[in-house]
Amino acid sequence: MRILLLSSAIMVTSSPIFATPCQSITNNKQRLACYDEFFGRPDNAPQDIPADALNAAQATQPAATSSNATASAVASANPAKPGALAASDAAAASAHHFWNDFALRDGPGPNATNPAVLAITHGSENSSSLAQAGLTWRLGKNFLPQTLTDWGWRWYSALWINMNTESDNPYNTRGAQLGAAGTLFDARQDGFALGSSANINIKQDSQNHTQSQGVAFDTRLILPGWLVIGKPYSPDRASWFVYPLGGVYVDHLARVVKGDETGTAMGGYAGVSGDYYPGGWLWRLRFHASFLAAKDLESTPGLNRRFSRLSRFGVDYSLAPNKDGSRPSVMPSISLERIVGDNYIDGTAYTAQTVLSLKLLTN
């Protein structure tokens, strides 16, 4: 068992990108109007939205709002005040910065939720480093159907790297994606939603000198009231966020290990990820676990079919959370995590290691 000391783990997100900005609106009517705009059904909106549904949307959905959309939501609540409306629009626009369109996480795309990781260890005989990072740039909504834009769909591009120089089984994979992400269905109206993305991608394994191009679709189930309960880091009560997930892909293996055949593979993956916040005296703790299995279902004759399983579980202790469940601008935490298995989707070679880490999450 190898112990890794994490020197830094950073996640940069922004409310206009991956969570609704409605929380910052203090006026009740204006905030509800913002929620209506966010969920895409202002004509049939209820007077209130269950907190669990809102938390689920904030945790998974690229917001269907930009600074201008937020202002228009506020405008719908005050149709008789054009002056105040223009001021709100200008203030919202001026508050948006170019950097707010970027997010750094442990993988590419809006469905990646964990902090980016950089781990370095030094030993008497050897040293190793681990890096898991994906930089996602949220783009506009042009040329997307109106229904998808109402559900928060936006174009995005992403670059990512997954590297571990551990001498026993090193790996070094990087890639790029271009796609669109948002939700399918309406958590408020239908009782569930699917946080989804579709992309074209390219992956390169520098360790084995392989390369592939392909297309993929991934999704995860958002089920408020059952699998999504409460607010994170709340001292009032326990909460949990569980997301069954899956996806399908087509990969063209253009460059392979010497002796293997090039060709095309089609397959899928499924798994589950979950966070549990015990609340009470232990309200600063977050227990987290995930499992992902992937398999090639069809492939070009002569091409080796792939199969992998990866499990992760651990506990984080937050050093600076907000008791009301909102995310502070900077939130460091101490984490202990066990990682076992491999994942050919992101190039993770088989590993069995325990990671002691210091993480930093910033908004």
SULZI-V247578 format. One record per helix or strand. SS is the DSSP state (@ for helix, = for strand). FROM is the first residue (numbers start at 1). LEN is the number of residues. Records with the same first field share a line. If there is no record, write none. Layout:
SS=FROM-LEN, FROM-LEN
This chain:
==2-11, 102-4, 116-7, 127-12, 154-11, 171-14, 193-13, 210-13, 224-1, 228-2, 239-17, 263-15, 285-15, 307-12, 330-14, 348-15
@=15-4, 21-4, 28-12, 42-3, 51-10, 67-11, 82-14, 98-4, 146-5, 187-4, 280-3
